[in-house]
Amino acid sequence: MKAVTIFLALLAAAASAPNFRSTNFAPLLSSETAEVIQDQAEFTTQSHPHKRAGHGIHHVFEIESHRGYIGTFHPHELDEIRQSPEVAYVERDSMVYALKPEVESEVERDAPWGLSRVSHREHPDRVEAHHYPYQSDAGEGVTIYIVDTGVNIEHQDFEGRASWYVINFFIMLVTYVYRGATIPQGDADVDGNGHGTHCAGTSAGKTYGIAKKAKVVAVKVLRSNGSGTMSDVVKGIEWVSKHHKQLVEEYNTKVAAGEKPKKVKSAANMSLGGGKSRALDMAVNAAVASGVHFAVAAGNDDRDACNYSPAGADKAITVGATTIDDDRAWFSNYGKCVDIFAPGHEILSAWIGSKVATNTISGTSMASPHIAGIIASYLSRPEWESLSPADFKKKLLENGTKNLIKMGIIPPWGSGKLTPNLLVYTNPPEHKDKEDDDFIIDL
């Protein structure tokens, strides 16, 4: 039989109130459960001689008129204790936890359909079709690197949170300037294409984005025509990894000095691809190993994503595309190298040409930034921020919505049959409108 630990509280003491004494003790077993007994009569620890063995009374308490004791007792002893006229109540011990601060939430009520879809477990109805509930500080303290054609950092949707970076470092008292944010030789710090700006808007824009407080860093590896070399892409990934590591070193220096800086949290989006490249896949995997969470597009050829790079990089999160009706987009690649799906058809986001320009385009390039934004959003939550990229990826996939995507025609053999039917889900905090708050009114 199992012993339990209890709190015992006594009724108001009577002059002649007897001590409770247990008889016929049986061997007691250790227990993770506990009960509380409240008693207000006179009592002594002699009531339970097995205390030395870890049984009987463990602690006697008296808080003003509130008196009782805590102990571990055999079930038949509890029956005797409960029957005592001096016992007010018996209560099982239980766990208590630090109260977490309430997460503030918002609802964007005219959001792009993709934002609404990823924040609803089921397909949203007509009323909810453009409602995006989200954590109000989503992405705060997180940097998202957009490895693409650049970013229109002046666009109002970024609210000044987007930038191009210049790294200064010192060797033998000589200052070197590493302009890594724009990789193609002779190119400028500007998005002349729009593709990168669109991706950044979906990841972190105020109106069009998931993580509305994240910082955006433009890492230009493609020219204005939307193409570039594999070598420049690898250089861009290297820049991201080095910049992240530099921030980590600065963090560690501050910690060693007794400061309490915010943790370094980095995500990257790479909505580009080409033929299979071992060098590119390994570069992405190495960057992930350095601590950067990577989201990459699966590709738009309606073929096995494992035959493309960086879609085949196993440490990254490879993203296929869905439509507003939860169909796999007709162009989206598939197969075992796809980790998850996200909205990627007719996605509205920021564009180039002005501070307010927008465009609606389609592709797995539009699906991947949803994931990058969700990564940043989750990283701003305490329970996620310390996860390694591998553990984070596992948890993100476990949280996805299963078996709702209509996959269409996919080869039922090889890698095709291993395509995951998994739609990303943000698991947003419950939102309560201020006008719906409950009030207590004294009359």
PEDATA-V208064 format. One record per backbone hydrogen bond with DSSP energy under -1.0 kcal/mol. CO is the residue of the C=O (numbers start at 0). NH is the residue of the N-H. E is the energy in kcal/mol with one decimal. If there is no record, write none. Layout:
# PEDATA-V208064
CO|NH|E, CO|NH|E
This chain:
# PEDATA-V208064
3|72|-3.6, 4|34|-9.9, 4|92|-1.1, 5|70|-2.7, 6|36|-9.9, 6|90|-1.4, 7|37|-2.0, 7|38|-1.2, 7|68|-2.2, 8|38|-9.0, 8|87|-2.2, 13|16|-1.7, 32|4|-1.1, 35|90|-9.9, 36|68|-1.0, 37|8|-2.5, 37|87|-1.6, 37|88|-1.2, 38|9|-5.9, 43|46|-1.8, 44|47|-1.5, 46|21|-1.5, 47|50|-1.4, 49|52|-1.5, 49|54|-2.0, 50|53|-2.1, 55|71|-2.3, 58|69|-3.4, 60|67|-2.3, 62|65|-2.5, 65|62|-3.5, 66|9|-2.1, 67|60|-2.6, 68|7|-3.6, 69|57|-3.8, 69|58|-2.0, 70|5|-4.6, 71|55|-2.6, 72|3|-2.6, 73|77|-1.9, 74|78|-1.7, 75|79|-1.5, 76|80|-2.8, 77|81|-2.9, 78|82|-1.4, 80|83|-1.2, 83|86|-1.5, 85|10|-3.0, 85|39|-1.2, 88|8|-1.4, 88|37|-5.9, 90|6|-1.6, 90|35|-9.9, 103|135|-2.2, 105|133|-2.6, 107|131|-3.0, 111|115|-1.5, 112|116|-2.6, 113|117|-2.1, 116|119|-1.4, 117|425|-2.7, 124|128|-1.0, 127|130|-2.1, 129|110|-2.6, 131|107|-2.5, 133|105|-2.8, 134|137|-2.1, 136|139|-2.4, 137|212|-2.3, 138|141|-2.1, 141|214|-2.6, 142|266|-2.9, 143|216|-2.6, 144|268|-2.8, 145|147|-1.1, 145|218|-2.4, 147|220|-2.8, 147|221|-2.0, 150|152|-1.8, 151|154|-2.0, 154|157|-1.8, 155|158|-1.0, 156|205|-2.7, 157|160|-2.9, 160|215|-2.6, 162|217|-2.7, 166|177|-3.2, 168|175|-3.0, 170|173|-1.8, 173|170|-2.3, 175|168|-2.2, 177|166|-1.8, 177|179|-1.8, 180|219|-3.9, 183|186|-2.0, 187|189|-2.3, 193|197|-2.4, 194|198|-2.0, 195|199|-2.5, 196|200|-2.5, 197|201|-1.8, 198|202|-2.0, 199|203|-2.9, 200|204|-2.1, 201|209|-1.7, 202|210|-2.7, 204|208|-1.1, 209|211|-1.1, 210|213|-1.2, 214|143|-3.1, 215|162|-1.9, 216|145|-2.7, 218|147|-1.8, 219|182|-3.2, 222|225|-2.3, 226|222|-2.6, 228|232|-1.8, 229|233|-2.3, 230|234|-2.1, 231|235|-2.2, 232|236|-2.2, 233|237|-2.4, 234|238|-2.3, 235|239|-2.1, 236|240|-2.5, 237|241|-2.6, 238|242|-2.7, 239|243|-2.5, 240|244|-2.4, 241|245|-2.3, 242|246|-2.0, 243|247|-2.1, 244|248|-2.4, 245|249|-2.2, 246|250|-2.1, 247|251|-2.7, 248|252|-2.2, 249|253|-2.0, 250|254|-2.3, 251|255|-2.4, 252|256|-1.3, 253|258|-2.6, 254|257|-1.7, 264|142|-2.4, 265|292|-2.2, 266|144|-2.8, 267|294|-2.6, 268|146|-2.4, 269|271|-1.2, 269|296|-1.7, 273|308|-1.8, 276|280|-2.3, 277|281|-2.5, 278|282|-1.8, 279|283|-2.3, 280|284|-2.4, 281|285|-2.3, 282|286|-2.1, 283|287|-2.3, 284|288|-2.1, 285|289|-1.2, 286|291|-1.8, 287|290|-1.7, 292|267|-2.7, 293|316|-2.5, 294|269|-2.3, 295|318|-2.6, 298|332|-2.3, 302|333|-2.3, 303|306|-1.8, 304|307|-1.9, 307|311|-1.4, 308|273|-2.2, 309|312|-2.3, 316|295|-2.5, 317|338|-2.2, 317|339|-1.6, 318|297|-2.4, 319|341|-2.0, 320|328|-2.3, 321|343|-2.6, 322|325|-1.9, 325|405|-2.6, 326|322|-2.3, 328|331|-1.6, 330|301|-2.3, 333|304|-3.2, 334|337|-1.6, 339|319|-2.4, 340|423|-2.5, 341|321|-1.7, 343|362|-3.4, 346|360|-1.9, 348|358|-2.0, 354|155|-2.6, 356|350|-1.8, 358|348|-2.0, 360|346|-2.9, 362|365|-1.5, 363|367|-2.4, 366|370|-1.1, 367|371|-2.1, 368|372|-2.4, 369|373|-2.2, 370|374|-2.9, 371|375|-2.1, 372|376|-2.4, 373|377|-2.8, 374|378|-2.6, 377|380|-2.3, 380|383|-2.0, 380|384|-1.9, 383|386|-2.0, 387|391|-3.1, 388|392|-2.6, 389|393|-2.0, 390|394|-2.3, 391|395|-2.8, 392|396|-2.4, 393|397|-2.2, 394|398|-1.5, 396|399|-1.0, 400|422|-2.8, 405|327|-2.7, 412|415|-1.1, 414|417|-1.5, 415|418|-1.6, 419|421|-1.4, 420|402|-2.4, 421|340|-2.5, 422|400|-3.4, 432|435|-2.1, 433|436|-1.4
